[in-house]
Amino acid sequence: ATAQATGMRTLFLVAHLIALLFILSSNRGGVLVQGYPGTLYVPSFLARNQRKEAKTAHPFVYQRASIFTSSSSFTISSMTSMASNDDQEQQQNGQVVKSWEPQMAQLIYSLKKQQKQEQQSAPSSSLTETGPFLVALVGIPGSGKSTSSLLLSNLLQLQIEQNKEEEQSGLQTKTTAVTASELSTSSPSSGSTVLVMPMDGYHLPLSTLQSMPSSKELIYKRGSPETFDPISLLRDLKRIRGSDCGHVNESVVHIPGFDHAQGDPQPNAYTFRRDQHTFVICEGLYLLHEDDNSGKDADVDMDADADAPTGWNEDIRKQFDLTIFINADVDTCIERLKVRNKCIPGYTPEEIDIRCDVVDRANAMLVLKSKDRAMHIVDSVVA
């Protein structure tokens, strides 16, 4: 009986392995992330996963370590190298999309090193410890912000760890340039030096929306600018920056997240640690948005409640060292949302479709108005 059970388990594992290989080799399109031994090809059905269920089902796409460090032949400089001839042919056939994240991670890393170098060369009387490097990742709903923020986080973390190893092994000599060890004071055991901070945690709670005039309309439009708390977002961004913007350097800053199961913000879901996090990536819809009363987006009418909290202005944008806008096709993203948002409680599938066309499309058009405020505009690899 034991031998039979062992045989059945073996057959089960082999069957799943064959199925996985078939899926990975199928011509379904995907994302090509350059800079790995050869290349890393992420099939599109995995690249589009952004929800908790997808992270559980396909953890190897999201895990921080093994998929990016599977070979000692990997080098950071190869991130911008050309793909193989086979990969180029696949790109020409529309089967593979080249990802922008590796090159952007390299830029972010070099800009932070430059900041640190300028701080070290400043007169001792004016020496002020630089805060973390803050990155804003903005895009319309369904454009792949969560996927890209995780890829950027993985790549930045890998770059720091690899450069530390090279310095420790003597492959890099100490010069006037800033080393990776100086760039990050955290030890390998202390966790990632990159914090991903979703803007979703700054949704107004349902209880707050229910107490406001036109509460029913605001709840239906949840996800539009007036249903967020930009004042708290700005406060926490300044707390994270610390002395860079005249604030006390708090060692720990707790940041809210969003519990999709409960449909409400979750306090203290994320923790910024000053002695650990060198980079902070904040991803969301409205990080470049400015209220209509600023005169910048006055041609977009979102029928905002007059008593709704305001505060979307350039002060939020100015907290970031680098801002990125992910360009994506609105119609494609809306169709993706119609599938993804079926998990929202209280609506039938037909009502979800209508809500995506009415609410999410209006939000997407508003977000697009802020695109030109970004320092860098990139094309989405998942939409």
Summary of the structure (lengths in Angstrom):
residues: 383
radius of gyration: 22.5
end to end distance: 50.5
largest distance: 78.0
contacts: 1129
relative contact order: 0.14
helix: 49%
strand: 16%
